[in-house]
Amino acid sequence: MAKLSFQDNTFLVTETAAQRHHITGLFIIKKPKGARRAFVSDIVESLRNSGPVDLGFRSKLKYSNPSLNQEWVEDTGFDLDYHLRHYALPGPGNDQQLMRLANVIHSQGLDMDRPLWEYHIIDGVRGGRFALLAKQHHATVDGAGSIKMLETFFSSTNRNQAVVAPWSEKANRKQKPTASGSSMLKSLERSIVSSWGSAKEMPDLAGLVGKQVGRMIKGEYHKGRFPFAAPRSLFNHELGPARNSLMVDLPLSRMKALGMASGASINDIFLSVTGAAIQRYLHEAEELPQEPLVAMVPVSLKTRDDTAGNQLAVVHCQLDMGTPSPGERLACITRAMAEEKGFYKTLSRRVAKTYTNVMSLPQMAMMMTGTADKVRPSYNLTVSNVRGPDKPRFLRGAELERFVPMSIVTEGNTLNVTGISYAGKFQICVLVCPTSVPNAERIRDYIRLEFAKLCKDADRIKGA
């Protein structure tokens, strides 16, 4: 079967008891009116009987321990009952109970001797709701790929009664196999050689890096793009095993209106508001660094048909632009992100992947050696934005109300803020290690507050 690519394998070789590299999506679903008592049980049975399981979902790692020569092999003892679990919350079944359970599940690692995915169906959520918690290792899928995969699970109409399991052969007929390579190190070597071999079609990669370093020395470009250039902060300390997820919504229509008026993207607005909220949180904790914070922003390089594995580039964006008003901060973020994206547009997707892999090596080495929380970080936090469906989605007439994107925190980087646009809302999950980021609910509250301030500032400028 297929060997893992360099990028996919990095998520495995840097995994520890505290540093888990799986992503989790919590889907909160409203049952249709008049639903039978056994409505959720019927869905679970339909999933259990959804036909043959696709080979990709029956594949496990060949080696249980970290290996630079890792590959996928078929799990001949595959047990669907292990991967699909059904239970119910005790009364009253409120959102606090649901999130406590979701945090516990997300905090636990996947079994490396089995295929790296789990689906948890949780009944008994107050208000006639239930939840689906989908958990899959980042070595097998990225955020954009998981959205595409789950599009097969939910329907665009409430009249569709079919239940298609994401792990079924039916749902994966167009799934491409995971990228292969002879080993982790050889995969990186081959990627570099391939990139250099295509020099006629692209700018000289070394020349570009040298030009960036020169601009940084001259003060024309921020140094945050390079490894170990971010200041130490409260979020760059030792990682514990527990996770805490906090939900917050922003009105997508208002974000789009702000973007139209200012020339900013949804992601620019998200970064600006998140940066302001983080700075306020750190200022009140008397932990705000003197240098600007740096956010690591993943950018998907996938084409429309890609689903398996990871196709990610990485942008480093300074969040503190030294601006006095929310509107000016947004303008600075927009310009900075345009420059970062412009850099990647000069590269082919292949070279962009190579550049990302090479630049991530120092950070990966720190995570592998357990020193990521002891040196100057490459970035302070992760801010990720995934586009979800524009229209409501349904499962046998049950409407998907909310998607909570629970991502990854790492050793030395204990805060992740992930947003997803869905059906007119921009739904955000603030994920933290609670031992290193106390009172994280303040970050959630400040995101709301800073967005309101940005809207007020925009209205003031418009009316001036």
Buried (B, 14 or more C-beta within 10 A) or exposed (E): EBBBBBBBBBBBBBBBEBBBBBBBBBBBBBBBEEBEEEBBBBBBEBBEEBEEBBBBBBBBBBEEEBBBBBBBEEBEEBEBEEBBBBEBBEEEBEBEBBBBBBBEBBBBBBEBEBBBBBBBBBBBBEEEBBBBBBBBBBBBBBBBBBBBBBBBBBBEEBEBEEBBBBBBBBBBEEBEEBBEBEBBEBBBBBBBEEBBEEEEEBBEBEEBBEEBBEEBEEEEBBBBBBBEBBBBBBBBBBBBBBBBBBBBBBEBEBBBEBBEEBEBBBBBBBBBBBBBBBBBBBEEEEEBBEBBBBBBBBBBBBEEEBBBBBBBBBBBBBBBBEBEEBBBBBBBBBBBBBEBBEBBEEBBEBBBBBBBBBBBEBBBEBBBEEEBBBBEBBBBBBBBBBBBBEEBBBBBBBBBBBBBBBBBBBBBBBBBBBBBBBBEBBBBBBBBBBBBBEEBEBBBBBBBBBBBBBBEBBEEEEEE
